[in-house]
Amino acid sequence: MKIELPKESTMQSSKFTYGVATAAFQIEGGTDKRLPCIWDTFCSTEGKIADKSDGQIACDHFNLWQEDIELIASLGVDAYRLSISWPRVVNKDGSLNNEGVQFYINILDLLNQKNIKAFVTLYHWDLPQHIEDNGGWLNRETAYLFADYADKISQAFGNRVHSFATLNEPFCSAYLGYEVGIHAPGLIGKEFGKKAAHHLLLGHGLALQALQKNVPEAMNGIVLNFTPCYPQSSKEEDINAAHLADQHFNQWYIKPIMDGCYPELINELPNEHQPDIFPGDLEIISAKNDFLGINYYTRAVYRADDKTQFHQELPENTPLTDMGWEIYPQAFTELLVSLNSLYSLPPVYITENGAAMPDQLVNNAIMDLDRVDYFQEHLNAVNNAIVQGVNIQGYFAWSLMDNFEWAEGYEKRFGIVYVDYESQKRTLKHSGLLYSDFIKQRLITP
């Protein structure tokens, strides 16, 4: 068994970037060496995390980072996508925490020594708690604090970083964190979601200005997640329901970046749900990106509903991941082709794609053939989109290792490396072995 693509695929070229990805809060631990963040508070709140766990130790990457980079290098990947913990590198007064900054500089220097490109995400959901205490992403000032952080940290890192992403998945921060409350900071209210989203996107635009000023040679952009919306039937009302869901959950985040305006849906929102848009905001948000990161895991199916306008149907009689997400790679191709037709996209990188599976460690091995199949099918889906004209230049497997899976705690495993959380021993899964073999056996082009 192996992972393979057509020999003529541009994804077989050495110019195509393959990597693995992680996020700071999910792997680092070392919480005593940084300020508290909203996920620390959320984890300490009763009933928020499935297994009542937290990120205090996680994968202990704070202490094991050198070992982990050796592991990354052994895979033969071209790039490593990591995130910076804002509360680790910035003090309450806004000055840089030199110890925290040096932690990441050491990582970046070792990656560069090993010829592994650093793809750095500045915000992967771990807002400093003291900023949340002043309103968090509901407070417009947070966008400017984020830009200040981006300005200072990009100057500190200098030319060590190949690519900066401002935000990871602002949908999750805004909708899951401020509207339905299943992620930190846990606010619930339809009047909050779009307001938080606008400030996140404003923060992106302002931070992008700082990045393009300080590190113009880096590839600077944003990472968005997409869950394609499909109608349950061919009935017009179901088609309309899926379209409306798509406007809320997908287009709301990409359209202002690409087109400088929100979807028409904005005209239908009650006044109390409207974001507070100031003159010039959309010009800032829609500044040119060097790349767009796209995260994809599954699709969603909707039917019309008299009360809520659209209702998501749970998948039945179809393959699922351990998250209960439908495995539907066709939607990945259709998503990429659709976005390419709707917008003038910059170069695209698949910055996350992967699956949680019910892994079993047997005789010190994990034969996760279900995850291997997932990667095979989704790499083919990316290739099919490239064949149809989408300019995709890289693919990152989510994730490097099992880790703290947010509200699910440690119960769900996405890694291509198995982590024993008691001993912190890392074991390469079969998927990791085959992903590594696939990368190393690519065609070499001049």
Secondary structure, 3 states (H helix, E strand, C coil): CCCCCCCCCHHHCCCCEEEEECCHHHHCCCHHHCCCEHHHHHHCCCCCCCCCCCCCCCCCHHHHHHHHHHHHHHHCCCEEEEECCHHHHECCCCCECHHHHHHHHHHHHHHHHCCCEEEEEEECCCCEHHHHCCCHHHCCHHHHHHHHHHHHHHHHHHHHCCEEEEEECHHHHHHHHHCECCCCCCCECHHHHHHHHHHHHHHHHHHHHHHHHHCCCCEEEEEEEECCEEECCCCHHHHHHHHHHHHHHHHHHHHHHHHCCCCHHHHHCCHHHCCCCCCCHHHHHCCCCCEEEEEECCCEEEEEECCCEEEEECCCCCCECCCCCECCHHHHHHHHHHHHHHCCCCCEEEEECCCCCCCCCECCECCCHHHHHHHHHHHHHHHHHHHCCCCEEEEEEECCECCCCHHHCCCCCCCCEEEECCCCEEEECHHHHHHHHHHHCCCCCC
